[in-house]
Amino acid sequence: MIIEDEQDLLNLYKDFLVNKGYHISVTNTTASNIMGDYEEFKPDLVILDYKLPDGKNGLEAANEIFAKYPLASILIISAYDSVKQAFNSEKRFVSKNIKLLIKPFKLAKLNELTIELVNKQTNKRNRI
């Protein structure tokens, strides 16, 4: 599942991961229906942009998923280096399968973190 408000980036991530052999279950440009999408598709990984247009940021969306699905795998992507502090101070993320990736980054790093997070899933299907 990829949630990214910039359509060009969403398409880039999707195309890259499909070419790496992943199945992208759902994409969206807002997190307004994140729980409905998560419950319907049960992806092995959620890729979340930090800054989203619907008033919910990536950290808040991750907390919403973890509240109901504590074993979820989440990759948060942000262009804001300042997000590191909020991410690292989030006590709910301790012992969770979650990573933060700061833009700009090489797609190889996206692939590396995707592999790492998906491989920690118990019933992985390589669905994002």
Secondary structure, DSSP 4 states (H G I P E B T S, - for coil): -EE-SSHHHHHHHHHHHHHTT-B---EESSSTTHHHHHHHH--S-EEEESS-TTS--HHHHHHHHHHH-TT-EEEEEES-TTHHHHHHH-GGGTTSEEEEEESS--HHHHHHHHHHHHHT-TT---B-
